[in-house]
């Protein structure tokens, strides 16, 4: 069940935009994301370790992403709750592994394309990280307050998002224009 982010449980929120030089009619974020090869995911950020596509028991598409955010190794289990050409809403209860142990973080990842003109779109990569009950227990156990954890996560998440977003946009653009991954950025 999704946890609604509030000021009492928010760890981070980052939204970064980049231009896609392709007509909106050719852009298909859902197709790009739900067929994304591991190597293409890895080349979009120095912090990306691996990615794969699977499904839930109910048949909903999933993207499994492994990456580092700050000092945490994150294993994301993104379920595609919405997957359209112009918008994907991916929700994960992610494993966060640090030197102090392992806990869970809810991550909402939204990928959007908005038409600017006949030849360009605005790509928005938006990420919300929310503390789960397990995370609150983990913080208490380690004597860390939410504000401190949130400040660290915000800085790390925003830096990560600023690195990956322009590369995601270029990869989506390449897929829209050539039908292929692994094209020059």
C-alpha positions as CSV (number, residue, x, y, z in Angstrom):
1,X,0.0,0.0,0.0
2,X,1.4,3.4,-1.0
3,X,2.5,5.8,1.7
4,X,1.5,9.4,1.0
5,X,4.4,11.7,1.4
6,X,4.0,14.3,4.1
7,X,6.5,16.6,5.9
8,X,6.5,14.1,8.7
9,X,7.9,11.3,6.5
10,X,9.6,13.0,3.6
11,X,13.2,12.0,2.9
12,X,13.6,13.8,-0.4
13,X,12.0,15.3,-3.5
14,X,13.9,16.1,-6.7
15,X,12.6,17.2,-10.0
16,X,15.0,17.8,-12.9
17,X,14.1,18.6,-16.5
18,X,15.9,18.3,-19.8
19,X,15.0,18.8,-23.5
20,X,14.1,15.9,-25.8
21,X,14.7,16.9,-29.4
22,X,12.0,14.8,-30.9
23,X,8.3,15.2,-31.6
24,X,6.0,14.1,-28.8
25,X,4.3,11.7,-31.2
26,X,7.5,9.7,-31.5
27,X,8.4,9.7,-27.8
28,X,7.3,6.6,-25.8
29,X,8.6,6.7,-22.3
30,X,6.8,3.5,-21.3
31,X,8.3,1.6,-24.2
32,X,11.8,3.1,-23.5
33,X,11.7,2.3,-19.8
34,X,10.0,-1.1,-19.9
35,X,12.5,-2.4,-22.5
36,X,15.6,-0.6,-21.2
37,X,18.7,-2.7,-21.6
38,X,20.9,-3.0,-18.6
39,X,23.9,-1.4,-20.3
40,X,21.8,1.6,-21.4
41,X,20.7,2.1,-17.8
42,X,24.2,1.9,-16.6
43,X,25.6,4.5,-19.0
44,X,23.0,7.0,-17.9
45,X,24.7,7.5,-14.5
46,X,28.0,6.6,-12.9
47,X,25.9,5.4,-9.9
48,X,23.8,3.0,-11.9
49,X,24.9,-0.6,-11.2
50,X,22.2,-2.7,-13.0
51,X,18.6,-2.9,-14.3
52,X,16.2,-5.5,-15.5
53,X,12.6,-5.8,-16.4
54,X,10.1,-8.3,-14.8
55,X,6.5,-8.3,-13.6
56,X,4.5,-8.7,-10.5
57,X,2.4,-11.8,-9.8
58,X,-0.5,-9.9,-11.2
59,X,1.3,-9.2,-14.4
60,X,2.1,-5.5,-13.8
61,X,5.4,-4.5,-15.4
62,X,8.3,-3.8,-13.1
63,X,11.7,-2.3,-13.4
64,X,14.4,-3.6,-11.0
65,X,17.2,-1.0,-10.6
66,X,20.3,-1.2,-8.5
67,X,22.2,2.0,-7.9
68,X,23.9,4.0,-5.2
69,X,22.3,7.2,-3.7
70,X,24.9,8.8,-1.5
71,X,26.3,6.1,0.7
72,X,23.4,3.8,0.3
73,X,23.1,0.8,-2.1
74,X,19.6,0.9,-3.4
75,X,17.7,-2.0,-4.8
76,X,14.5,-0.5,-6.4
77,X,11.5,-2.7,-7.1
78,X,9.5,-0.3,-9.3
79,X,6.0,-1.3,-10.3
80,X,4.6,0.6,-13.3
81,X,1.3,1.9,-11.8
82,X,0.9,4.1,-14.9
83,X,2.7,3.4,-18.1
84,X,1.9,5.6,-21.1
85,X,4.0,7.1,-23.9
86,X,4.1,10.5,-22.2
87,X,4.1,9.4,-18.5
88,X,5.2,6.6,-16.3
89,X,4.5,6.4,-12.6
90,X,6.8,3.9,-10.9
91,X,6.4,3.0,-7.2
92,X,8.9,1.0,-5.2
93,X,9.4,-0.2,-1.7
94,X,13.2,-0.2,-2.1
95,X,15.9,-1.8,-0.1
96,X,18.4,0.7,1.3
97,X,21.7,-0.9,2.4
98,X,24.4,1.1,4.2
99,X,27.3,0.3,6.5
100,X,24.8,0.4,9.4
101,X,22.5,-2.2,8.0
102,X,19.4,-2.6,5.8
103,X,16.0,-0.9,5.7
104,X,13.1,0.0,3.4
105,X,12.3,3.3,1.7
106,X,9.3,4.0,-0.5
107,X,10.4,5.7,-3.8
108,X,8.0,7.2,-6.3
109,X,9.6,7.9,-9.7
110,X,7.7,9.9,-12.3
111,X,8.9,10.2,-15.8
112,X,7.0,12.8,-18.0
113,X,7.3,14.2,-21.5
114,X,5.4,17.5,-22.3
115,X,5.2,18.9,-25.8
116,X,7.1,22.2,-26.2
117,X,6.6,22.5,-30.0
118,X,6.4,20.2,-33.1
119,X,10.1,19.1,-32.6
120,X,10.8,19.2,-28.9
121,X,9.5,18.0,-25.6
122,X,10.4,18.8,-22.0
123,X,11.4,15.7,-20.0
124,X,10.8,15.7,-16.3
125,X,12.4,13.1,-14.0
126,X,10.8,13.4,-10.5
127,X,11.7,11.3,-7.5
128,X,10.1,11.3,-4.0
129,X,11.6,9.2,-1.2
130,X,9.4,8.5,1.8
131,X,10.3,6.9,5.1
132,X,8.5,3.6,5.8
133,X,7.7,2.2,9.2
134,X,10.9,0.1,8.9
135,X,12.9,3.2,8.1
136,X,11.6,5.0,11.3
137,X,12.7,1.9,13.4
138,X,16.1,1.9,11.7
139,X,16.6,5.6,12.4
140,X,15.5,5.2,16.0
141,X,17.8,2.2,16.5
142,X,20.8,4.2,15.1
143,X,20.0,7.4,16.9
144,X,19.4,9.4,13.7
145,X,16.6,12.0,13.5
146,X,14.5,12.2,10.3
147,X,15.7,15.8,9.6
148,X,19.3,14.6,9.4
149,X,18.5,11.6,7.3
150,X,16.3,13.8,5.0
151,X,19.1,16.4,4.5
152,X,21.6,13.7,3.5
153,X,19.1,12.0,1.2
154,X,17.9,15.2,-0.4
155,X,21.5,16.3,-1.3
156,X,22.4,12.8,-2.6
157,X,19.1,12.3,-4.5
158,X,19.3,15.7,-6.2
159,X,22.9,15.2,-7.3
160,X,22.0,11.8,-8.7
161,X,19.0,13.2,-10.5
162,X,21.0,16.0,-12.1
163,X,23.4,13.5,-13.5
164,X,20.9,10.9,-14.9
165,X,18.2,13.2,-16.2
166,X,20.0,14.7,-19.2
167,X,21.2,11.2,-20.2
168,X,17.8,9.7,-19.8
169,X,16.4,12.5,-22.0
170,X,19.1,11.8,-24.7
171,X,18.4,8.0,-24.5
172,X,14.7,8.6,-24.9
173,X,15.4,11.0,-27.8
174,X,17.6,8.4,-29.5
175,X,15.0,5.7,-29.1
176,X,12.3,8.0,-30.5
177,X,14.3,9.0,-33.5
178,X,16.2,5.8,-34.4
179,X,14.3,3.0,-32.6
180,X,17.6,2.0,-30.9
181,X,19.5,2.2,-27.6
182,X,23.3,2.6,-27.4
183,X,23.4,5.7,-29.6
184,X,25.8,8.6,-28.9
185,X,24.8,11.0,-26.2
